[in-house]
Amino acid sequence: MRSACSFLLLFLLAGCSPNQDPEVLTLGGPFEFTSQEPSRDGYLYTRLQVAETLLEVDEQGRLQPGLAERWETSEDGLVWRLYLRDGVRFHDGTALDAQVALAALRVARSKPGVIRAAPIEELRSEDRLTLAVRLSRPYSPLGAVLAHYTTAMLAPASYRADGNVGWMQGTGPYRLEDFDPPHRLGVARFEDYWGTPARIPRVVYLTGHRAESRALQVMAGQTDIIYTLDPASVDLLRRQPDVQVHSNPIPRTIQIKLNASHPFLAPLQARQALSLVLDRTAIARHVMRVPGSEANQLIPPGLAAWRLEQLPAARRDLPRARALLAGLGWEPGADGVLQRDGQRFALSMITYADRPELFVVATAIQAQMREAGITLDVSVVNSSGIVSGHHDGTLQLALVARNYGNIADPLGLLDADYGDGGNGDWGAMGWHNEELPALLRRLEAERDPLRYRAGAQRIAGLLSEQLPVIPVLYYTQQTAVSSRIQGFVFDPYERNYHLSRMSFQP
């Protein structure tokens, strides 16, 4: 970790001048982008308010009107009707109507995204502003799917002949102005926006992987807002007079994805032992500097229907962990590392740099596992390396920050992670359970809130008992905001930066 002096030295070496342009808000984060495709990088364009979706989500995760001003569901749950706002125009001047919306949804269904899991039988327009979606079976997460960035509404001119996006023409209060992947993107105020216009004329998004460099930028006045800070930077920035740090819990869990088909990890007792080795309290207090963020189950606070409120806090219990491992035949070797049948209990754990806390947490876990006689080789890869390791079977352990608010109703995400086959890219690997897929499918058709909650609680219980992945901490988003910004708003679902509501101090 760098000291304050190290940051100041970096600043002097950088030799950069402050950004005091009264027309431009500059913000930064760790996430690179390579395209304008909603299916790949759409989260960035909805956050920057270039693209919008048919439905929106409020801070409590409830569905709200978006480009559709209202919606209704048939009695049998098989038909959803969405009534579009009149007078909405895309950035190229094209009017939004049901035919244009249909075309955008059909493109979305042809590409990777959450809408492909929805049992859609037919999409049709009933009149100029009415869109109907017919399902083959009831599917309660459909509203949340239609609020997901991969289903953003784009004008027909956005697409090239091959169906890929050439230049994004959205409906938001900002239009795309500059596109310089993977590190710079500029947007400008759209004067004909259907809703309340943006106050700040232009916004520039900058990508930077090094967390300390991003902190330096906001200290030096180069950037106005920095998202996703590392713990050391947070301590430093809190001492700066012209910067305010916002700490916001979000529905994201830092968790260990593991290969349950690996012979070391296949027995439930082995996964239980690894969980008991973790000193989550020490990591929360001394590594993340967020006491109370220890995770005793996968689903984070805020998603109440999916939480087991009576579940005890997760506590370290090394004696019990050692006993469980001994029961599986693991005994300490001469160097203290557990051995069985001539094999050492040695595994590899990978993580990624997009979330700067992950590597620090991974090294803390490495040290704690060593106390129990387990050797971890920790390395940083691109986040895509976790997905490829999942598919080719080489992944052993991965430390990830799973966003359970990626879809407003976590049912859709849990279905992807643990549904048919039970093995999602960011969920289970090599783990199977007969009951869980049936429960998930049943909840898709459940419209009674009490029965829905009962099913969600049973699913949460199965995940807690079986540990196909191991929860570590609940995530707190750390954001640094320059004092020249007023009206900063944080979206716990990370769907929207709400830039149009911000302004500069007079």
LINHU-V49412 format. One record per pair of residues at least 12 apart in sequence whose C-alpha atoms are under 6 Angstrom apart, sorted by sequence separation. I is the first residue (numbers start at 1). GAP is how many residues later the second one is. D is the distance in whole Angstrom. If there is no record, write none. Layout:
i->I gap->GAP d->D
i->I gap->GAP d->D
This chain:
i->54 gap->12 d->5
i->71 gap->12 d->6
i->122 gap->12 d->5
i->175 gap->12 d->5
i->189 gap->12 d->5
i->54 gap->13 d->4
i->70 gap->13 d->6
i->121 gap->13 d->5
i->174 gap->13 d->6
i->175 gap->13 d->5
i->188 gap->13 d->6
i->54 gap->14 d->5
i->68 gap->14 d->6
i->121 gap->14 d->5
i->155 gap->14 d->6
i->174 gap->14 d->5
i->188 gap->14 d->4
i->280 gap->14 d->5
i->488 gap->14 d->6
i->68 gap->15 d->5
i->69 gap->15 d->6
i->120 gap->15 d->4
i->121 gap->15 d->5
i->154 gap->15 d->6
i->174 gap->15 d->4
i->175 gap->15 d->6
i->187 gap->15 d->6
i->487 gap->15 d->5
i->68 gap->16 d->4
i->69 gap->16 d->5
i->119 gap->16 d->6
i->154 gap->16 d->5
i->173 gap->16 d->6
i->174 gap->16 d->5
i->187 gap->16 d->5
i->486 gap->16 d->6
i->67 gap->17 d->6
i->68 gap->17 d->6
i->119 gap->17 d->6
i->173 gap->17 d->5
i->186 gap->17 d->6
i->296 gap->17 d->6
i->420 gap->17 d->6
i->486 gap->17 d->5
i->67 gap->18 d->6
i->186 gap->18 d->4
i->211 gap->18 d->6
i->296 gap->18 d->5
i->419 gap->18 d->5
i->485 gap->18 d->6
i->486 gap->18 d->6
i->185 gap->19 d->6
i->211 gap->19 d->6
i->485 gap->19 d->5
i->486 gap->19 d->6
i->173 gap->20 d->5
i->185 gap->20 d->5
i->484 gap->20 d->6
i->485 gap->20 d->6
i->184 gap->21 d->6
i->484 gap->21 d->5
i->184 gap->22 d->5
i->183 gap->23 d->5
i->173 gap->24 d->6
i->183 gap->24 d->5
i->173 gap->25 d->6
i->98 gap->27 d->6
i->348 gap->28 d->5
i->349 gap->28 d->6
i->350 gap->28 d->6
i->352 gap->28 d->5
i->345 gap->29 d->5
i->346 gap->29 d->5
i->347 gap->29 d->5
i->348 gap->29 d->5
i->349 gap->29 d->5
i->350 gap->29 d->5
i->351 gap->29 d->5
i->352 gap->29 d->5
i->98 gap->30 d->6
i->115 gap->30 d->6
i->346 gap->30 d->6
i->350 gap->30 d->6
i->352 gap->30 d->5
i->97 gap->31 d->6
i->98 gap->31 d->5
i->352 gap->31 d->5
i->97 gap->32 d->5
i->98 gap->32 d->6
i->98 gap->33 d->5
i->338 gap->35 d->5
i->337 gap->36 d->4
i->113 gap->37 d->6
i->279 gap->37 d->5
i->336 gap->37 d->6
i->337 gap->37 d->6
i->278 gap->38 d->6
i->387 gap->38 d->5
i->277 gap->39 d->6
i->276 gap->40 d->5
i->428 gap->40 d->5
i->276 gap->41 d->5
i->277 gap->41 d->6
i->108 gap->43 d->6
i->84 gap->45 d->5
i->276 gap->45 d->6
i->83 gap->46 d->6
i->83 gap->47 d->5
i->351 gap->47 d->6
i->82 gap->48 d->6
i->273 gap->48 d->4
i->349 gap->48 d->5
i->350 gap->48 d->5
i->351 gap->48 d->5
i->82 gap->49 d->5
i->104 gap->49 d->6
i->251 gap->49 d->5
i->349 gap->49 d->5
i->81 gap->50 d->6
i->81 gap->51 d->5
i->80 gap->52 d->6
i->80 gap->53 d->5
i->79 gap->54 d->6
i->79 gap->55 d->5
i->269 gap->55 d->6
i->78 gap->56 d->6
i->78 gap->57 d->5
i->231 gap->57 d->6
i->78 gap->60 d->5
i->77 gap->61 d->5
i->39 gap->73 d->6
i->39 gap->74 d->6
i->91 gap->78 d->5
i->91 gap->79 d->6
i->90 gap->80 d->5
i->90 gap->81 d->4
i->405 gap->88 d->6
i->55 gap->91 d->6
i->56 gap->91 d->5
i->54 gap->92 d->6
i->55 gap->92 d->5
i->53 gap->94 d->5
i->53 gap->99 d->5
i->52 gap->100 d->5
i->53 gap->100 d->6
i->51 gap->101 d->6
i->43 gap->106 d->6
i->88 gap->106 d->5
i->42 gap->107 d->5
i->42 gap->108 d->6
i->39 gap->111 d->5
i->38 gap->112 d->5
i->51 gap->119 d->5
i->50 gap->120 d->6
i->51 gap->120 d->6
i->52 gap->120 d->6
i->51 gap->121 d->5
i->50 gap->122 d->5
i->49 gap->123 d->5
i->50 gap->124 d->5
i->49 gap->125 d->6
i->50 gap->125 d->5
i->230 gap->126 d->5
i->230 gap->127 d->5
i->37 gap->128 d->6
i->259 gap->137 d->5
i->258 gap->138 d->6
i->258 gap->139 d->4
i->257 gap->140 d->6
i->257 gap->141 d->5
i->256 gap->142 d->6
i->256 gap->143 d->5
i->255 gap->144 d->6
i->255 gap->145 d->6
i->254 gap->146 d->6
i->34 gap->147 d->5
i->254 gap->147 d->4
i->33 gap->148 d->6
i->34 gap->148 d->5
i->253 gap->148 d->5
i->305 gap->148 d->5
i->33 gap->149 d->5
i->253 gap->149 d->5
i->32 gap->150 d->5
i->252 gap->150 d->5
i->306 gap->150 d->5
i->252 gap->151 d->4
i->306 gap->151 d->6
i->252 gap->152 d->5
i->251 gap->153 d->5
i->251 gap->154 d->5
i->297 gap->167 d->6
i->260 gap->169 d->6
i->261 gap->169 d->5
i->259 gap->170 d->5
i->260 gap->170 d->5
i->259 gap->171 d->6
i->260 gap->171 d->5
i->298 gap->173 d->5
i->297 gap->174 d->6
i->32 gap->175 d->6
i->295 gap->176 d->6
i->26 gap->177 d->6
i->28 gap->177 d->6
i->30 gap->177 d->5
i->295 gap->177 d->5
i->23 gap->178 d->6
i->24 gap->178 d->5
i->25 gap->178 d->5
i->26 gap->178 d->5
i->27 gap->178 d->5
i->28 gap->178 d->5
i->29 gap->178 d->5
i->30 gap->178 d->5
i->295 gap->178 d->4
i->24 gap->179 d->5
i->28 gap->179 d->6
i->30 gap->179 d->5
i->294 gap->179 d->5
i->295 gap->179 d->6
i->293 gap->180 d->5
i->293 gap->181 d->5
i->27 gap->196 d->6
i->26 gap->197 d->5
i->27 gap->197 d->6
i->29 gap->197 d->6
i->26 gap->198 d->5
i->27 gap->198 d->5
i->28 gap->198 d->5
i->29 gap->198 d->5
i->27 gap->199 d->6
i->18 gap->202 d->6
i->19 gap->202 d->6
i->18 gap->203 d->4
i->19 gap->203 d->5
i->18 gap->204 d->5
i->257 gap->212 d->5
i->256 gap->213 d->6
i->256 gap->214 d->5
i->255 gap->215 d->5
i->255 gap->216 d->4
i->255 gap->217 d->5
i->254 gap->218 d->6
i->254 gap->219 d->5
i->253 gap->220 d->6
i->253 gap->221 d->5
i->253 gap->222 d->6
i->252 gap->223 d->5
i->250 gap->226 d->6
i->249 gap->227 d->4
i->248 gap->228 d->5
i->248 gap->229 d->5
i->247 gap->230 d->6
i->247 gap->231 d->5
i->246 gap->232 d->6
i->246 gap->233 d->5
i->245 gap->234 d->6
i->245 gap->235 d->4
i->244 gap->236 d->6
i->244 gap->237 d->5
i->243 gap->238 d->6
i->243 gap->239 d->5
i->243 gap->240 d->6
i->242 gap->241 d->5
i->250 gap->242 d->5
i->229 gap->249 d->5
i->228 gap->250 d->5
i->228 gap->251 d->6
i->227 gap->252 d->5
i->226 gap->253 d->6
i->226 gap->254 d->5
i->225 gap->255 d->6
i->225 gap->256 d->5
i->224 gap->257 d->6
i->224 gap->258 d->5
i->144 gap->263 d->6
i->144 gap->264 d->5
i->144 gap->265 d->6
i->141 gap->268 d->6
i->199 gap->301 d->6
i->198 gap->302 d->4
i->200 gap->303 d->6
i->140 gap->304 d->5
i->199 gap->304 d->6
i->139 gap->305 d->5
i->140 gap->305 d->6
i->139 gap->306 d->5
i->138 gap->307 d->5
i->30 gap->324 d->5
i->61 gap->347 d->5
i->47 gap->448 d->5
i->47 gap->449 d->4
i->46 gap->450 d->6
i->47 gap->450 d->5
